[in-house]
Amino acid sequence: MHLKVQYAALMDEDATALSVSIGARVRDLRHARRWTLDQLAAAAGVSRRMVVNVEQGTANPGVGTLLRISDALGVGLPALVEQPEPKRVKVTRRGAGAALWTGRAGGRGVLVAGTQPPDVLELWDWTLGPGDEHRSEAHTAGTKELIQVLKGAVTLEVADQSIVLQTGDAVSFPGDVAHAYANPRTKDARFSLTVFEPGVGTSTGTEAHSG
């Protein structure tokens, strides 16, 4: 029990540090564009209060909100997690990814690698606890997603279609329609997710999506 409490405390510390880091990055990018808080909020389709909370590191925004903000800034989600580096080869060591989603049953969505605009690729390591579910609105037009189940079973919903994926199964599907990942089983499920989002930052900067 003591170890569980320690682990939870460490997780809270990591989440707080990540929120502060993301907030600083959002603020720097907004200032670089000479945008006001209201301008970023309007471009991202979120409230001014949400932008303030994100920049101050006091919010716990969902993946969808971060996607809206990163798209509005024209940088892609990976750029909010870490500062871009000049290195052509970038290594993310085990356990060093950014946990951007947590489920009620202990699931986690961890962004482990990503590329810079305009064609952004994201590599995620997802775990869904028993009964965990993540629902996503449609991303920007042209977004594609690929999943491979590494452990357990995952139910994927794409628009009005439901697909059960077992260990080793893989699927590709459009990310620009509503979709969801769920684990209705009594054991943990784990899957690898790749997201391709084309043309980030090539529009006028006023279009955004949620996910």
N, C-alpha and C positions, 0 to 999 in steps of 0.2 A: 504494500500500500504506500509506504514511504517513497519507493522508487517511482511509483506512478505519479505522486504529487510533484516530485522533482522534475519528472519528464514534462508534466503539464506546465510547470513554471518556466522551464527552458523554452517550450514551444511558444508561450506567451511572450517571452523576451525576444525571441526570433521574429515573431509577428510584429511586435512593436518596432523593432529596428528596421524591418522591411518597410513598414508604413512610413516611417520617418524618411528613409532613403528615397522612396517613391515620391513623397511629398516634395522633397528638395529638388528632385529631378523635374517634376511637373512645374514647379515655380521657376526654375532656371530656363526651361524651354519657353514658358509663357513670357518671361521677361525678354528673352532673346527675340521673340516676335513682337515685342512691345504691345502685347495684348493686356487689356484689363481683365479682372476676374469675370466681369459680365460678358466680355467678348468670348472668352474660353467657354463659359457656361453655355452661351447661346450656340456656339459652334459644335459643342459636344452633346447638346440636348439634355443637360443635367442642370440642377439648381445651382445658383451662386453659392449657397451654403455648402453644398457638396464639394465644390471646388475648393472653398476655404478649408473645409475639414480635411480634404485629401492633402492639400499643401502643408497644413499644420501637422499632419501625421496622426490626427486624432480620429480619423474615420476608419472603418473596416469595409471599404468598398468591394462590391462583387466584381468578378471578372468582367462582366458586361460594362460596368461603369468605367473600369480602367481601359477597356477597349474603346469606348466612346471617346475618352479623353486623349488616348494615344493617337487615334485616327484623326481627331480634330487638330492635334498638334503636328500631324503628318510624319510621325516617327515610327509607329508600330509598337506593340506591347513590349517586346524585349527591351526597347530603349528606355522604358520607364523603370525597369528592374536594375539595370546596370549602365554605367557610362560606356559609350562606344569606345573600343580599343583599336589601335592601328594594326594590331597583330592579325595576320591572315588565318592563323590557327588559334582557336580559343578553347581551352579545356575547362569543363565544369566537373569538379571532383564529386565523388559520391557524397550525397548529403548536403551539397552546396547549392542546390537549386532553390528557386523562389517559390514558396508555398503560397499560392494566390487564392486557393479555395480550401475550405475545410467543411466536412460533413458532420451531421449530428451523431453519426455512428463511428466517427473516427477517420473517415475518408479524407484524402488530400489530393489536390490538383497542383502539381509542382512543375513550373516552367524550368526546364533544365538546359535549353539551348535555344538560340534564335538568331536571325539574321537582320541586317539593316534594310531600310527601304531602298528602292520602291517595291520590290517583290519580297515580302516578308514571309519567312518560314519559322514556325514555332514547333518545338519538340517538347511534349509534356509526358510526365509520368503520373498516371492517375491511380488512386486506390479508392475503392468504394466499400465502406463498411456495410454490414447487413441492413438493408432498407434505405441506404443512401441514394440520393438522386440529385443530379444537376441538370437544370433546364436552361436552355439558351434560346434567345431570340435570334432572328436571322442576322447574319453578319453582312458585311458589304458585298455587293454583287461580284461574283466570280470567286468567292472564297470556297476552298475545297478542304475536306478533312479526311484523314485516314486513321483507322483504329486497328490495332492487333491486341487481342486479349492474351495476357500472359499468365493469368491465374483466375480460376473460377469462371463465372458466366456474367455477361453484361447484356442488358436489354437496351437496344438502341431504338429511339423513336426519331424518325425523319419525316416531317410533315405529318401525314396520316398513316405512315407505314411503321410497323413495329417488327424488329428483328432481334432474335436471341442469338448471341454470339458465345460460343464455348471456347475453352482454352485452345489457343492456336489459330482460331478463326480470325480473319481480317476483312475489312470492308472499307470502301471509299464512298463518299457521299457529298452532296453539295452543302456547304456551310451557310449558304445565303438563304436558307429556309429554317423555320423553327425546328429545333432538335433537342434531344435529351439523352443522358446516359443514366442508367439505373441498375441497382443490384437488388433484386427481390429475394435473393437467397439468404441463407443463414450464415454463410461464410464470406470472408472478404473476397473481393474481386480486384484485379489489377490489370490495367491496360496501358499501352503506349499510344499517344495521340500526336499526330502531325497536322498542323494547320497551315495552309497556304493562302495568303492574302495578297492579291496582286495590286499594284498601282498605289500603294500607300504614299500619301504626300504629293501625288501628281494632280489632284483636283484643286479646287479653289480653297480648300481647307475648311469648308463649311459642312461637309458631309461626314456623317459618323454612323456607327452601328453599335449594337449592343450584343453581348454574348454571355 
